[in-house]
């Protein structure tokens, strides 16, 4: 088993290294790729030093079985054929191929079998906010078909990468010193603020991030589900939160919903509001699961439910989900 990481120096690339090591992913060889800027950097994996190679159009992927790619959409598009032409499975973390009909979009807890049909050798990793939401929605969908969802996201700085995390930290330091904060990564100062703007706006007034949640959810769940999202950047370092309202075809009792969450793969139920027990990003960063709490009936709709989820979007929302896809393919003997 030969594994490659493309974009090894980025926040998700570094998380790939941690996740692969922590989960003891079976491999014989590891090759790290990056831009000309990051080529030559060294990283330790399982006690051994690895040097980042520059990504080029050549035969470097000839013996690679799985390539985890997180280097941006333009890089994924440019190098997809180079990565896959010798039979490597490309698990891509960008948005480049997510809505392509011949590229499966996979969350292993929801639609693992879709990964088996990949005519281009590419499997797309969904958007982090979508992954978190559909893992929770699947538990409810198993009880009754979900007709529509309204969701508000509270997205951590790390969703915009390592430089965004550094900028948030720097802003707090500058403001505490009475200095003007540096604003480069986001449209406005994020420290002590909320920005209702993640990704670029589209013609319908929704951002691309919000439309991803609509389109990707329908593809992953093979469903006519309607999703209306508002995505907000918050001054949290790591782990996204989501407030979600769902309408199902039949009324569901809170007891059966809690039981569904409690037994759902990849979900941790944390729902004891009387004891102040509910998910918070402060305690969920670096955890694998989607945490669910604040479960209650929607006061405006007899078929409605409301709940709150938190998940580490660099782990489950990116690196972990991709590694779980590869683990599934290994389990069913479908790597090559």
For each residue, the residues with C-beta under 8 A, 3 or more apart:
1: 26 27 28 29 65 66 330 335
2: 27 28 29 30 31 63 64 65 66
3: 20 25 27 29 30 31 64 65 66 67 68
4: 30 31 32 33 61 64 66 67 68 83 88
5: 8 13 16 17 30 31 32 33 67 68 70
6: 13 33 34 55 67 68 69 70 71 75 79 83
7: 10 12 13 33 34 69 70 71 72 75 93
8: 5 13 14 16 17 32 33 34 38 41 43 52
9: 13 14 34 38 41 52
10: 7 13 14 70 71 161 162
11: 14 15 158 161 162 165 314
12: 7 15 16 70 93 314 318 319
13: 5 6 7 8 9 10 16 17 32 34 70 71
14: 8 9 10 11 17 18 43
15: 11 12 18 19 314 315 318 319 320
16: 5 8 12 13 19 20 68 70 319 322 323
17: 5 8 13 14 20 21 43 45
18: 14 15 21 22 319
19: 15 16 22 23 25 315 319 320 323
20: 3 16 17 23 25 27 30 45 323
21: 17 18 24 25 45 46
22: 18 19
23: 19 20 323 327
24: 21
25: 3 19 20 21 323 326 327
26: 1 330
27: 1 2 3 20 30
28: 1 2
29: 1 2 3 63
30: 2 3 4 5 20 27 45 50
31: 2 3 4 5 50 53 60 64
32: 4 5 8 13 43 50 51 52 53
33: 4 5 6 7 8 52 53 54 55 60 71
34: 6 7 8 9 13 37 38 39 41 52 53 54 55 71
35: 38 39 54 55 71
36: 39 54
37: 34
38: 8 9 34 35 41 52
39: 34 35 36 52 53 54
40: 51 52
41: 8 9 34 38 51 52
42: 49 50 51 52
43: 8 14 17 32 49 50 52
44: 47 48 49 50
45: 17 20 21 30 48 50
46: 21
47: 44
48: 44 45
49: 42 43 44
50: 30 31 32 42 43 44 45
51: 32 40 41 42
52: 8 9 32 33 34 38 39 40 41 42 43
53: 31 32 33 34 39 60
54: 33 34 35 36 39
55: 6 33 34 35 71 75 79
56: 60
57: 79 82
58: 82
59: 62 86
60: 31 33 53 56 64
61: 4 64 67 82 83 84 85 86 88
62: 59 86
63: 2 29 86
64: 2 3 4 31 60 61 67 83 86 88
65: 1 2 3 87 88 89 335 336
66: 1 2 3 4 88 89 91 326 329 335
67: 3 4 5 6 61 64 83 84 88 89 90 91
68: 3 4 5 6 16 91 93 319 322 323 326
69: 6 7 75 76 79 83 90 91 92 93 94
70: 5 6 7 10 12 13 16 92 93 94 318 319 322
71: 6 7 10 13 33 34 35 55 75 76 94
72: 7 75 76 94
73: 76 77 94 95 96
74: 77 78 96
75: 6 7 55 69 71 72 78 79 94
76: 69 71 72 73 79 80 92 94 96 97
77: 73 74 80 96
78: 74 75
79: 6 55 57 69 75 76 82 83
80: 76 77 83 84 90 92 96 97 120 122
81: 84 85
82: 57 58 61 79 85
83: 4 6 61 64 67 69 79 80 88 90
84: 61 67 80 81 87 88 89 90 120 121 122
85: 61 81 82
86: 59 61 62 63 64
87: 65 84 121 336
88: 4 61 64 65 66 67 83 84 121
89: 65 66 67 84 118 121 123 326 329 335 336
90: 67 69 80 83 84 121 122 123
91: 66 67 68 69 122 123 125 322 325 326
92: 69 70 76 80 96 97 122 123 124 125
93: 7 12 68 69 70 125 318 319 322
94: 69 70 71 72 73 75 76 97
95: 73 98 127 208 212
96: 73 74 76 77 80 92 124
97: 76 80 92 94 100 103 120 122 124
98: 95 103 105 124 126 127 212 215 216 219
99: 105 215 216 219
100: 97 103 120 124
101:
102: 119 120
103: 97 98 100 118 120 122 123 124
104: 111 114 115 117 118 123 124
105: 98 99 114 124 126 216 219 220
106: 111 112 114 115 123 124 125 126 220 325
107: 110 111 126 131 134 135 220 321
108: 112 115 266 321 324 325 327 328
109: 112 135 138 264 265 266
110: 107 134 135 138 220 221
111: 104 106 107 114 220 221 222
112: 106 108 109 115 325 328
113: 116
114: 104 105 106 111 117 220
115: 104 106 108 112 118 123 325 328 329 334
116: 113 329 332 334
117: 104 114
118: 89 103 104 115 121 122 123
119: 102
120: 80 84 97 100 102 103
121: 84 87 88 89 90 118
122: 80 84 90 91 92 97 103 118
123: 89 90 91 92 103 104 106 115 118 325
124: 92 96 97 98 100 103 104 105 106
125: 91 92 93 106 131 318 321 322 325
126: 98 105 106 107 130 131 134 212 216 220 321
127: 95 98 130 131 209 212 213 216 317
128: 131 132 159 240 313 314 316 317 318
129: 132 133 153 155 209 212 213 229 231 240 242 313 317
130: 126 127 133 134 212 213 216 217 220
131: 107 125 126 127 128 134 135 311 313 316 317 321
132: 128 129 135 136 240 242 290 309 311 313 316 317
133: 129 130 136 137 149 151 213 217 242 244 309
134: 107 110 126 130 131 137 138 217 220 221
135: 107 109 110 131 132 138 139 264 266 267 290 311 316
136: 132 133 139 140 244 261 264 267 290 292 307 309
137: 133 134 140 141 146 149 217 221 225 244 246
138: 109 110 134 135 141 142 221 264
139: 135 136 142 143 257 260 261 263 264 267
140: 136 137 143 144 146 246 248 252 257 260 305
141: 137 138 144 145 146 221 223
142: 138 139 260 264
143: 139 140 248 252 256 257 260
144: 140 141 248 249 250 252
145: 141 223 248 249
146: 137 140 141 149 223 225 246 247 248 249
147: 225 226 247 248 249 303
148: 225 226 227 228 246 247
149: 133 137 146 217 225 226 227 228 244 245 246 247
150: 227 228 229 244 245
151: 133 213 227 228 229 230 242 243 244 245
152: 229 230 231 232 242 243
153: 129 198 209 213 229 230 231 232 240 241 242
154: 232 234 236 240 241 242 243
155: 129 159 198 231 232 233 234 240 313
156: 159 234 236 237 238 239 240 281 313
157: 160 164 165 167 168 190 233 235 236 237 238
158: 11 161 162 164 165 237 238 313 314
159: 128 155 156 164 198 233 240 313 317
160: 157 163 164 185 186 233
161: 10 11 158 164 165 185
162: 10 11 158 165 166
163: 160 166 167 185
164: 157 158 159 160 161 167 168 185 186
165: 11 157 158 161 162 168 169 237 238
166: 162 163 169 170
167: 157 163 164 170 171 182 183 184 185 186 190
168: 157 164 165 171 172 190 191 235 237
169: 165 166 172 173 237
170: 166 167 173 174 181 182
171: 167 168 174 175 181 182 183 189 190 191
172: 168 169 175 176 191
173: 169 170 176 177
174: 170 171 177 179 180 181 182
175: 171 172 178 179 181 191 192
176: 172 173
177: 173 174
178: 175
179: 174 175
180: 174
181: 170 171 174 175 189 191
182: 167 170 171 174
183: 167 171 186 188 189
184: 167
185: 160 161 163 164 167
186: 160 164 167 183 189 190 195 233
187: 195 197
188: 183 193 195
189: 171 181 183 186 192 193
190: 157 167 168 171 186 193 195 233 234 235
191: 168 171 172 175 181 235
192: 175 189 235
193: 188 189 190 235
194: 232 233 234 235
195: 186 187 188 190 198 232 233
196: 230 231 232 233
197: 187 201 207 231 233
198: 153 155 159 195 207 209 210 231 232 233
199: 207 208 209 210 212 231
200: 207 208
201: 197 205 206 207 208
202: 205 206 207 208 211
203:
204: 211
205: 201 202
206: 201 202 210 211 214 229
207: 197 198 199 200 201 202 210 211 231
208: 95 199 200 201 202 211 212
209: 127 129 153 198 199 212 213 229 231
210: 198 199 206 207 213 214 228 229 230 231
211: 202 204 206 207 208 214 215
212: 95 98 126 127 129 130 199 208 209 215 216
213: 127 129 130 133 151 153 209 210 216 217 227 229 231
214: 206 210 211 217 218 226 227 228 229
215: 98 99 211 212 218 219
216: 98 99 105 126 127 130 212 213 219 220
217: 130 133 134 137 149 213 214 220 221 223 225 227
218: 214 215 221 222 223 224 225 227
219: 98 99 105 215 216 222
220: 105 106 107 110 111 114 126 130 134 216 217
221: 110 111 134 137 138 141 217 218 225
222: 111 218 219
223: 141 145 146 217 218
224: 218
225: 137 146 147 148 149 217 218 221
226: 147 148 149 214
227: 148 149 150 151 213 214 217 218
228: 148 149 150 151 210 214
229: 129 150 151 152 153 206 209 210 213 214
230: 151 152 153 196 210
231: 129 152 153 155 196 197 198 199 207 209 210 213
232: 152 153 154 155 194 195 196 198
233: 155 157 159 160 186 190 194 195 196 197 198
234: 154 155 156 190 194 241
235: 157 168 190 191 192 193 194
236: 154 156 157 239 241 281 282
237: 156 157 158 165 168 169 285
238: 156 157 158 165 281 285 286 312 313 314
239: 156 236 281 284 285 310 311 312 313
240: 128 129 132 153 154 155 156 159 281 310 311 313 317
241: 153 154 234 236 279 280 281 308 309 310
242: 129 132 133 151 152 153 154 308 309 310
243: 151 152 154 306 308
244: 133 136 137 149 150 151 306 307 308 309
245: 149 150 151 298 304 305 306
246: 137 140 146 148 149 304 305 306 307
247: 146 147 148 149 298 301 303 304
248: 140 143 144 145 146 147 251 252 303 304 305
249: 144 145 146 147 303
250: 144 303
251: 248 302 303
252: 140 143 144 248 256 257 303 305
253: 256 257
254: 257 258 295 296 297
255: 258 259
256: 143 252 253 259 260
257: 139 140 143 252 253 254 260 261 295 305
258: 254 255 261 262 269 271 295
259: 255 256 262 263
260: 139 140 142 143 256 257 263 264
261: 136 139 257 258 264 267 269 271 292 295
262: 258 259 267 269
263: 139 259 260
264: 109 135 136 138 139 142 260 261 267
265: 109
266: 108 109 135 288 289 290 316
267: 135 136 139 261 262 264 289 290 291 292
268: 287 289 290 291 292
269: 258 261 262 292 293
270: 277 278 279 291 292 293
271: 258 261 277 278 292 293 294 295
272: 275 276 277 278 293
273: 276 277 278 293 294
274:
275: 272
276: 272 273
277: 270 271 272 273 293
278: 270 271 272 273 293 294 308
279: 241 270 283 284 291 292 293 308 309 310
280: 241 283 284 310
281: 156 236 238 239 240 241 284 285 310
282: 236 285
283: 279 280
284: 239 279 280 281 287 291 310 311 312
285: 237 238 239 281 282 312
286: 238 312 315
287: 268 284 291 311 312 315
288: 266 312 315 316 320
289: 266 267 268 311 316
290: 132 135 136 266 267 268 309 310 311 316
291: 267 268 270 279 284 287 309 310 311
292: 136 261 267 268 269 270 271 279 295 307 308 309
293: 269 270 271 272 273 277 278 279 307 308 309
294: 271 273 278 306 307 308
295: 254 257 258 261 271 292 305 306 307
296: 254 305 306 307
297: 254 304 305 306
298: 245 247 301 304 305 306
299:
300: 304
301: 247 298 304
302: 251
303: 147 247 248 249 250 251 252
304: 245 246 247 248 297 298 300 301
305: 140 245 246 248 252 257 295 296 297 298
306: 243 244 245 246 294 295 296 297 298
307: 136 244 246 292 293 294 295 296
308: 241 242 243 244 278 279 292 293 294
309: 132 133 136 241 242 244 279 290 291 292 293
310: 239 240 241 242 279 280 281 284 290 291
311: 131 132 135 239 240 284 287 289 290 291 315 316 317
312: 238 239 284 285 286 287 288 315 316 317
313: 128 129 131 132 155 156 158 159 238 239 240 316 317 318
314: 11 12 15 128 158 238 317 318 319
315: 15 19 286 287 288 311 312 318 319 320
316: 128 131 132 135 266 288 289 290 311 312 313 320 321
317: 127 128 129 131 132 159 240 311 312 313 314 321
318: 12 15 70 93 125 128 313 314 315 321 322
319: 12 15 16 18 19 68 70 93 314 315 322 323
320: 15 19 288 315 316 323 324
321: 107 108 125 126 131 316 317 318 324 325
322: 16 68 70 91 93 125 318 319 325 326
323: 16 19 20 23 25 68 319 320 326 327
324: 108 320 321 327 328
325: 91 106 108 112 115 123 125 321 322 328 329
326: 25 66 68 89 91 322 323 329 330 335
327: 23 25 108 323 324 330 331
328: 108 112 115 324 325 331 332
329: 66 89 115 116 325 326 332 334 335
330: 1 26 326 327 333 335
331: 327 328
332: 116 328 329
333: 330
334: 115 116 329
335: 1 65 66 89 326 329 330
336: 65 87 89
